[in-house]
Every structure is written in structure tokens, then in C-alpha cells.
Amino acid sequence: MKAIVAGADPEGIGEELEAQGVEVARVDSPVFADALGEAGIEDADLFVLTDLDEGISVTLAKEANEDVRAVCYGSGDLPESVGGVVDLVVDPSLLDAETVAEELVADA
């Protein structure tokens, strides 16, 4: 399984996915289409956005790979325009990164 983690990742979801055996590529904010392409979005199974202010990147990821599972794991508000595109939104104050990573891998 391959994942792209976009944003600062203060909760450590990237490390937890790696602990589950997932190949993780990272993209820093701001998230642009070319950076997603360089990270391998076309072949990714999972796109995890940790900076919800970068919500438009979910649309960019889905445009490059319509089958990628888009997950937002961060605090704050997601832009309304992205609500219908994202597959899952998880607030880190409700579930820790280890639990989210385990569930994402189990659902794959």
C-alpha cells in the first residue's frame, strides 16, 4: 500500500502508517499538483491531508487519481467545496494517529 501524507503532520499519522507497513511519501504545504505528481499520486492508494487549510489539495489528488482514498486528519475546518470529494474526515482529538492508521490499513 502506498500513501501520500500532505501537510505538517503534527499528530504523526505518517509514522503510524509506516509502522503498519505502508510506503509513505510526504508533501509539504502548500500542496500543489506538481508536488503530488512527484510524490506519486497516480499510483497512491491513500491521500492523507493533515493541514485542512489545504483542502483544495483533495480535489487535486482526486483529479490525478480518482481511485485514491482521500482522508483528512487534522484540526480545523475543511472548505465546504471539498466536502463531497473527501472520503473520510477524522479529528485527531477524537482518534489518535495509531488507531486511524490501523483502520485505514485494515479497510484497504
Residue pairs with C-beta under 8 A, 6 or more apart in sequence:
1 21
1 22
1 23
1 45
1 46
1 105
1 108
2 22
2 23
2 24
2 25
2 40
2 43
2 44
2 45
2 46
3 14
3 17
3 22
3 23
3 24
3 25
3 44
3 45
3 46
3 47
3 48
3 104
4 24
4 25
4 26
4 27
4 36
4 39
4 40
4 41
4 44
4 46
4 47
4 48
4 61
5 13
5 14
5 17
5 24
5 25
5 26
5 27
5 48
5 50
6 26
6 27
6 28
6 29
6 31
6 36
6 47
6 48
6 49
6 50
6 51
6 54
6 57
6 61
7 27
7 28
7 29
7 31
7 49
7 50
7 51
7 54
7 74
8 28
8 29
8 50
8 51
9 26
9 50
10 50
11 50
11 73
11 74
11 92
11 96
11 97
12 97
13 48
13 50
13 73
13 97
13 100
13 101
14 24
14 26
14 48
15 97
16 97
16 98
16 100
16 101
16 102
17 24
17 46
17 48
17 101
17 104
17 105
18 24
19 98
19 101
20 101
20 102
20 104
20 105
21 105
22 46
22 101
22 105
25 39
25 40
25 44
26 39
27 35
27 36
27 39
27 57
28 35
29 51
29 53
29 54
30 54
31 49
31 51
31 54
31 56
31 57
31 60
32 60
33 60
33 63
33 64
36 57
36 60
36 61
36 64
37 64
41 47
41 61
41 64
41 65
41 68
42 64
42 65
43 65
44 61
44 65
44 68
45 68
45 69
45 108
46 68
46 69
46 71
46 104
46 108
47 58
47 61
47 65
47 68
47 69
47 70
47 71
48 71
48 72
48 73
48 104
49 55
49 57
49 58
49 70
49 71
49 72
49 73
49 74
50 72
50 73
50 74
51 74
52 72
52 74
52 75
52 76
52 77
52 78
53 76
55 72
55 78
55 79
55 81
55 82
55 86
56 79
56 81
56 82
58 70
58 72
58 82
58 85
58 86
59 81
59 82
59 85
61 68
61 70
62 68
62 70
62 85
69 87
69 88
69 104
69 108
70 85
70 86
70 87
70 88
71 86
71 87
71 88
71 89
71 90
71 100
71 104
72 78
72 86
72 88
72 89
72 90
73 90
73 92
73 97
73 100
74 92
75 91
75 92
75 93
78 86
78 89
90 100
